[in-house]
Amino acid sequence: MVKGWLQNTDPTQLQQLLEERTADLQRVKAEYDNYRKRVHRDRMAVREIAVANVLRALLPVLDAVDRTCAHEPMTPGLKDITDTCRSQLGSLGLEAFGREGDPFDPACHEAVVHHISPDTDRLICTEILRRGYRLGDQLLRAAHVEVTGPPPLARNQLGHDRQEPHDDAEAHTERAGPSTATPHSPLTAPRRSLRK
C-alpha cells in the first residue's frame, strides 16, 4: 500500500472514507452508464438517418420498377426483381402507401388533379399517380394523387369567403366599384424568371 495512506486507523474515519469512495465509484459508474446509453442512442439516430437517405435515393428505382410492371408483361425475371426489391427494402422498414379510395390527407398526399363531384362531402383519392413511402413514422415522400371531392369554396382576393350580395343595389355597387387588385395580387404581379 501507499505509505501514509492508512496512517489513521480510527474505525469511524475509515468508514467515512469508505463511504466517500463508494459514493465516488457509484457516481462514476452512473456517468459511464449514461454515456453508454447516449452513445447507443446517437448511433441508432445516425443509423436511421443513413437508412432514410439510402431509401430516399432508391425511390426512383422503385418508381421505374412500378412503371415497368404496369406497362410490360410480367415475366419471371421481372417478378423476381420486383419481389426482391420490395422484400429487401421492406426489411429495412420501407412502407408504401396510397390506395384508391383513401381519404385525402394533406400530410401524406399531394393532390396533383382535383375532380369536382357534388355528390361527395370530402376529398377522396381516386387515382394514385405515384406511390408515397414512409420509414416508420417518418415520411420519405408524399403520394401524388388525383382527388375527387366537393368544389372548393369561392374566395375573393383578400382570402375571405365570398358572400353573394342580398339586393340589386349592393350588386351594382360591387360590380361598378374600383378594382380590388393589389400590387401583390397574382393578377398584377410581374413574372420572375427562374434563371439566375
C-alpha positions as CSV (number, residue, x, y, z in Angstrom):
1,M,0.0,0.0,0.0
2,V,1.0,3.6,-0.4
3,K,2.9,4.9,2.5
4,G,0.8,7.2,4.7
5,W,-2.5,6.1,3.1
6,L,-4.0,4.4,6.1
7,Q,-2.0,6.0,8.9
8,N,-5.1,6.8,10.9
9,T,-6.8,3.5,11.9
10,D,-9.8,5.1,13.6
11,P,-12.8,3.0,12.5
12,T,-15.2,5.9,12.1
13,Q,-12.8,7.8,9.9
14,L,-12.2,4.7,7.9
15,Q,-15.9,4.1,7.5
16,Q,-16.4,7.7,6.3
17,L,-13.5,7.3,3.8
18,L,-15.0,4.1,2.6
19,E,-18.5,5.7,2.1
20,E,-16.9,8.6,0.2
21,R,-15.0,6.3,-2.1
22,T,-18.1,4.2,-2.7
23,A,-20.2,7.3,-3.5
24,D,-17.4,8.4,-5.9
25,L,-17.4,5.0,-7.6
26,Q,-21.2,4.9,-7.9
27,R,-21.2,8.4,-9.4
28,V,-18.5,7.4,-12.0
29,K,-20.4,4.2,-12.8
30,A,-23.7,6.2,-13.3
31,E,-21.9,8.7,-15.6
32,Y,-20.5,5.9,-17.6
33,D,-23.9,4.2,-17.9
34,N,-25.4,7.4,-19.1
35,Y,-22.6,7.9,-21.6
36,R,-23.1,4.4,-23.0
37,K,-26.9,5.0,-23.3
38,R,-26.3,8.3,-25.0
39,V,-23.7,6.8,-27.5
40,H,-26.1,3.9,-28.3
41,R,-29.0,6.4,-28.8
42,D,-26.8,8.6,-31.1
43,R,-25.7,5.5,-33.1
44,M,-29.3,4.5,-33.6
45,A,-30.2,8.0,-34.8
46,V,-27.3,8.1,-37.2
47,R,-28.3,4.6,-38.5
48,E,-31.9,5.8,-39.0
49,I,-30.8,8.9,-40.9
50,A,-28.5,6.8,-43.1
51,V,-31.2,4.2,-43.9
52,A,-33.7,7.0,-44.7
53,N,-31.1,8.7,-47.0
54,V,-30.4,5.4,-48.8
55,L,-34.1,4.5,-49.2
56,R,-34.9,8.0,-50.4
57,A,-32.2,7.6,-53.1
58,L,-33.7,4.3,-54.2
59,L,-37.3,5.6,-54.6
60,P,-36.7,6.4,-58.3
61,V,-35.7,2.8,-58.8
62,L,-38.9,1.6,-57.2
63,D,-40.8,4.0,-59.4
64,A,-39.1,2.6,-62.5
65,V,-40.0,-1.0,-61.4
66,D,-43.6,0.0,-60.8
67,R,-43.8,1.7,-64.3
68,T,-42.3,-1.4,-65.9
69,C,-44.7,-3.7,-64.1
70,A,-47.6,-1.5,-65.3
71,H,-46.6,-1.4,-68.9
72,E,-44.8,-4.7,-69.6
73,P,-45.9,-8.3,-69.3
74,M,-44.9,-9.8,-66.0
75,T,-42.0,-12.2,-66.8
76,P,-40.5,-14.5,-64.2
77,G,-37.3,-12.3,-64.2
78,L,-39.3,-9.1,-63.7
79,K,-41.4,-10.7,-61.0
80,D,-38.2,-11.9,-59.2
81,I,-36.7,-8.4,-59.4
82,T,-39.9,-6.8,-58.1
83,D,-40.4,-9.2,-55.2
84,T,-36.7,-9.0,-54.2
85,C,-36.7,-5.1,-54.2
86,R,-39.9,-5.0,-52.2
87,S,-38.9,-7.6,-49.7
88,Q,-35.4,-6.3,-49.1
89,L,-36.4,-2.7,-48.8
90,G,-39.4,-3.7,-46.7
91,S,-37.0,-5.5,-44.3
92,L,-35.3,-2.1,-43.8
93,G,-38.7,-0.6,-42.8
94,L,-39.8,0.9,-46.1
95,E,-43.6,1.0,-46.3
96,A,-45.5,2.1,-49.4
97,F,-48.9,3.9,-49.0
98,G,-51.6,5.4,-51.1
99,R,-54.6,3.4,-52.3
100,E,-57.6,4.4,-54.4
101,G,-60.4,5.2,-52.1
102,D,-58.3,6.5,-49.2
103,P,-59.4,9.8,-47.7
104,F,-57.2,12.7,-48.8
105,D,-54.7,13.6,-46.1
106,P,-52.5,16.7,-47.0
107,A,-49.9,15.5,-44.5
108,C,-49.0,12.4,-46.7
109,H,-50.8,13.1,-50.1
110,E,-50.0,15.7,-52.7
111,A,-53.1,16.4,-54.9
112,V,-52.0,16.9,-58.5
113,V,-55.5,16.8,-60.0
114,H,-58.8,17.8,-58.4
115,H,-62.0,16.4,-59.9
116,I,-65.2,18.1,-58.7
117,S,-68.1,15.9,-57.8
118,P,-71.1,17.5,-56.0
119,D,-72.1,14.0,-54.7
120,T,-69.1,13.8,-52.3
121,D,-68.7,15.6,-49.0
122,R,-64.9,15.1,-48.6
123,L,-61.8,14.6,-50.8
124,I,-61.1,11.0,-51.8
125,C,-58.0,9.7,-53.6
126,T,-59.4,8.4,-56.9
127,E,-56.1,7.5,-58.6
128,I,-52.6,7.1,-57.4
129,L,-50.1,8.7,-59.8
130,R,-47.0,8.0,-57.7
131,R,-46.8,5.9,-54.5
132,G,-45.8,7.5,-51.3
133,Y,-43.3,6.0,-48.9
134,R,-42.6,6.2,-45.2
135,L,-40.0,4.7,-42.9
136,G,-41.7,4.1,-39.5
137,D,-43.3,7.4,-38.7
138,Q,-41.0,9.4,-41.0
139,L,-42.5,10.5,-44.3
140,L,-39.9,9.9,-47.1
141,R,-42.2,11.0,-50.0
142,A,-45.8,12.1,-50.3
143,A,-48.0,10.2,-52.7
144,H,-49.1,12.1,-55.8
145,V,-52.8,11.5,-56.2
146,E,-55.9,12.6,-58.2
147,V,-58.7,13.5,-55.8
148,T,-62.4,13.8,-56.2
149,G,-64.5,15.9,-53.9
150,P,-66.7,18.9,-53.4
151,P,-65.9,22.1,-55.2
152,P,-63.6,24.4,-53.2
153,L,-65.1,27.5,-51.6
154,A,-65.0,30.6,-53.7
155,R,-62.6,33.1,-52.3
156,N,-62.1,36.8,-53.1
157,Q,-58.6,38.3,-53.5
158,L,-58.3,39.0,-49.8
159,G,-58.8,35.3,-49.0
160,H,-62.2,35.7,-47.3
161,D,-65.1,33.5,-48.3
162,R,-67.1,35.3,-51.0
163,Q,-70.7,36.2,-50.0
164,E,-73.3,37.0,-52.6
165,P,-75.0,40.5,-52.3
166,H,-78.5,40.4,-51.0
167,D,-80.1,43.1,-53.2
168,D,-79.5,44.7,-56.6
169,A,-78.1,48.0,-55.2
170,E,-75.3,46.2,-53.5
171,A,-74.7,44.0,-56.6
172,H,-74.4,47.1,-58.8
173,T,-72.0,48.8,-56.3
174,E,-69.8,45.7,-56.1
175,R,-69.7,45.4,-59.9
176,A,-69.1,49.1,-60.6
177,G,-66.6,49.7,-57.8
178,P,-62.8,50.1,-58.4
179,S,-60.7,47.1,-58.9
180,T,-59.5,45.4,-55.7
181,A,-56.3,44.1,-57.3
182,T,-53.3,45.0,-55.2
183,P,-49.7,45.2,-56.3
184,H,-49.1,41.8,-54.7
185,S,-52.1,40.2,-56.4
186,P,-51.3,37.2,-58.6
187,L,-53.1,39.0,-61.4
188,T,-50.8,42.0,-61.4
189,A,-47.6,40.6,-60.0
190,P,-44.7,40.6,-62.5
191,R,-43.4,37.3,-63.6
192,R,-39.9,36.4,-62.4
193,S,-37.5,34.3,-64.3
194,L,-36.3,31.1,-62.7
195,R,-32.9,31.6,-64.2
196,K,-30.2,33.3,-62.3
